[in-house]
Amino acid sequence: MAMGIETGLFGHVLLVVVTALLIWVGSGWLERGSEELAGHYGLPAVVQGSVVVAVGSSFPELVTVIVTALSGVPDMGVGGIVGSAVFNVLVIPAVAGLATASAIESSRTIVYKEAQFYMIAVSALIVTFALAVIYEPVTTSGELIGTITRPLALIPLALYGLYLFIQYQDVSDAAQPTEPTDSVPRMWGLLAGGLAVILVAVHQLVASVESLSTAFGVPEFMAGVTIIAAATSLPDTLVSVRSATNGNGSTSLGNVLGSNTFDLLVAIPIGVLIAGGIVVNFAVAAPMMGVLTVATILLFTVLRTELTLTTTESLVLLGAYFVFVGWVAAESVGLSHLIRGA
């Protein structure tokens, strides 16, 4: 019996690795299709990174929320979104900065529009969680647990509509020259194929991580914050690192912030609209959102200094993420008790 359990656990670990690789492959197709189409339609670099590529590379997070909500483990999906956001803010810029020979060039557009709007997105989601506890409480529990209903999900979606409007105005003002391509249908097909691969891979990833979390006694939210978050952030990592090494700092950083904005304002609400509602433990979600806020402020600070991301600053971001993972591990084994109800 023990051997059977060990074999089963090894199989799930192997499946996590395989599905992560499939997500990586699918993201490569998404990246290529997105870049070709963005050039064809004449989108400026910052819009390409913050909307087109970001939405494509955020598809794993969107699927995670939907799958976990329909599977009855919504905490894992919400945890995956928050953990992925922390990973994106701290690890991806750090890895991109370390992968380039020189400092990544930022811009005032990235710092004062993308980063600040993302801070607004974080605040909007916290407010949505709070409204769920106030107006849709789960009365069977004494904890701060509420249900995000479809009407509440419209709040972050409306804010994302404002974000798209701002980006649309930038496209109109930029008058970016187009780069016509004869393979537009093929690029759309590549995009669709990438999305399909990610859909299948994420579905299996969630099932395997759920089994592992049960076997090791790890709370679903914590499993989402760590394993699910890291695996689903692979597309964002691939896109941003390649953009940075090609000298497109605006696209690299814009993808990080745009992807996170999409995750917070669209992925969770879409999961709510499909599943009918997602139960959120505010005592767990609020501290994690606080960590995300601190991580965002740290990124904002290092990007604002001389509008560049240096090697030293990249190491600071990476070190901050290791501290975050250590804290989550301490919470999981009971050495820390800052998160209530986890």
N, C-alpha and C positions, 0 to 999 in steps of 0.2 A: 504494500500500500504506500509506504513511504517513497519507494522508487517511483510509483505511478505519479505521486504528487510532485516529486522533483522533476520528472519528465514533463509533466504538464506545465510547471512553472517555467522550465527551460524553453518549452515550445512557445509560451506567451512572450517571453523575453525576445526570442528569435523573431516572432511576428511583429513586435514593436520595432525592431531594427529594420525588418524588411519593409514594413509600411512606411517608416520614415524615409527610406531610400526611394520608395515609389512616389512619395510626396515630393521629394527632391527632383525626381525625373519629371513629374507633371509640372512642377514649377518652372523647370527649364523650358518646356514648351510654352507655358504661359508668358515667360519673359520674352522669348523670341517673338511670339505673336503680338504681344503688347507693344514692344519697341517698334516693330515694323508698322503696325497700324497707327501708333501715335505719330510716327514720322509722316505717314501717308496723309493723315488728317491735319498735320501742321500744329500739333500741340507743343507749347513751350516746355522746357525741361522740367520745371518745377511742377507743372500740371501733370505732365506725363508720370512723374514719380508719385505725386500725392493723390492722383485719382485713378488713372488707367492701370498702371502697374500695381499700385497699392490694392485696388479692389481685386485684381486677379490673384495676387499673392496672399490675400486675406481669405480666399475661398476655403482653405482648410479650417480656419477658425469658425467661419460661418457654418460649415457642415458639422463641425464638432458640437456647436450649440444646438443645432436641429436634432442630431442623432441622440445626444445625451438627454434632451428634453423628451423625445419620443420614447427613449429607453427607460425613463424613470430615474435618471441620475443627473438632474439639472445642475447640482452643485459642481460636478466635474466639468461641465461645459462652461459655467460662469468662472470657475477657477482657472480653466484653460485660457479664457479671454484675458483675465487679469494677469495671470502669469506670463502669457505671451506678450502682453503690453509691457510688462517690466523687462522681459527678455529683449524685446525690440528696442526699448529706450536705452538700455545699458550695454547689452552684448553686441548687437549688430553694429552700431556706430563704432564701438571699440574694435571689433574684428576688422571692419572696413578700414579704420584708421591704421591698424597695425599691418594690414595687407598692402598698403600703399607706401611708396618710397618717400613721399613728402606728406605734409599736413593736408587734410581735406579742407578745401575751401568751402565755407558756408556763405550765407548772404543775408542781408537784412530781411528779404522776403521770407526766408526759412525761419529766422529768429523771431521776427515781429508779427508774422501772419500765421505760419504753420504751427509754430510752437505755442503761441498764445491761444490760438483757436483750439489746439489740442487740450490745453489746460481747461478751457471752457467745457470741452467734451467730458473730461474727467469729472468736473463739478456737476454737469448735467446728469451723469449716470448716478452719482451719489445721491442727488436729489430724487431721482426716479426710485432708487432703492428705498429711500426714506419714506416717500409717498406710498410705496407698496406696504410698508409696515404700518403706516398711519391709517390708510383707507382700506387695505385688504389684508388685515392681520390673520394669521393662523391661530385661532383661539384655543386650539387643543394643546398649545405649548405655552409655557411661561416665558420663552425666549423671544428675542426681537426677530420674528420670522413673519414675512409677508409674501404675498403673491403679486408678481408683476403681471398685470392683466393687459389685454390688447389696447384699451384706451391709454393706459400709462405708457405703453411701448411707443405710442405716437409722439411722445415728447422728445426723446432723442432722435427719432426719425425726422421730425420737423426741423430740428437743429442741423441734421445732416443735409437737409434740403437747402438750408441757408448756406452751408459750406459749398455745396455744388453751385449755387447761384454766384457766390464770390469767385469760384474758379472759372465759371463760364464768362464772367465779366473780364477776368484776366486773359482768357483766350481771345475774346473780342478785341481787347486793347492791345494785345501783343502783336497781332497780325503776323504770326509765325509763318515763314514760307513752308509749303508742303514738299514732301519728298515722295512723289508718285511711285507706286510699285505695281507690277503686273500680277502679283501673287496675293492680292487681297483675299479672295475666297479661300486660298490655301492657308493663309494666316488665321482667318476666322476658324477654319477647321482645326488648326493646331491649338488654338485657344480652347475650343470645345473638347478636344481630346485630352488636353491637360486637366480641364475641370473634371472630366469623367474619371480619369485615373485617380485624382485626389479624392473624389467622392467615395470610391470603393476603398481606397487605402485608409481614409479617416474612419470609415465605418468599422473596419477591422481593428484599427488602432484603439478606438474607444472600448471595444469588447475586451481586448487583451489587457488594457490598463485597468479596467474594472475588475477583471479576474485577479490581477496582481495586487491591487489595492485591498481586495477582500482577503487574499491569502496572507498578506503581511500586516493586516490591520491598519492600513494607512487610510485616513479619512478621504472621501471622494474629492473634496475641495482641494486638499493638499496634493493629491495625485494629479489633479488637473493643473494646478499651479506649476508643477515641476515637469512631469513626464509629458503630458499632453501639450503643455505650452512650448517646451523645447522642440518637440517633433513637428508641431504645426507651424513653428516659426522658421523652419528651414527655407521655405520659399522666399520669405523676406530677407533672410540672410544671403541667399544666393543672388537675388536681384541687387541688393545694396552693395555687396562686396564687388560684384562684377562691374557695377556702375562706377564705384570708387576707383577701381584699378584701371578703368578706361578713362579716368579723368573727369567724370561727370559727378562732381560732388553734390550739386544741387539735386540731381535725380536720386542719388543714394540716400541723402538725408531726408529729402521730400518723401521718399517711399516709406521710411520708418515712421514719420509722423502721420502721413496720410493713411497708411495701413492701420495704425493704432486708432485713428479717428474713425475709420470704417468699422473696426472691430467693436468699439465701444458704442457707437451711435447706430449701427446697422445690424451687426451680427446677433447681438443679444435680442433686440426688438424683433428681428425676423424670426428667431427661434420662438419668441412669445407668440407672434401672430400665427405660426404654424401649429404649435403645440396647444395654444389656447391660454397658456399661463406658465410662468416659471416661479417656483418657490425659492426665495432668497433669504438666507440667514444674515441679517444686517450686522449682527455681532461678529460675524466672520468676514463679511464683505467689506465693511467700513475700514477696519485696520489695514486690509490689503490695498484698498483704494488709497489710504493714507500713504502707504509705502510707494505706490505708483506715483502719487503727487510729488513726493520727495525725489524720486528718481527722475521725474520730468523736470523739476526745478534744477537738479544737478546737470542734466543734459543742456537745458537752456543756458545755464551759467557758463559751461565750457564752450558752447558754441558762440556765445556773445563775446568772449575774450578774443579780440583781434579777428573775429569772424572766421576762425579756423579751428580744426580739431587736430591737435598735435599728438605725438606718440605718448607723451606723459599723460595727457588728458584721457587718451584711450585706455591706458592702464588703470587710471583712477576709476573710470566707468566699469571696467572689467572687475576690479577689486570690489566695487560696490555690489555687483551682482553675486559674487561669491559670498559676501556677507549676508545677502538676502537668502541665498540657498541654505547657508548654515543656520540662519534663524528659522526657516521653514522646517528644516530637519529637526531642530531642537523642539519646535512646537509638536512635531509628529510623534516624538518619543517621550514627550512630557517634561522635558527639561526647561521649557519656557511656557508661560501661560498668559501671554498677551492677547491671544485670540480666544474669545469666549465662544463656546458652543461648537468648536471644530471637532 
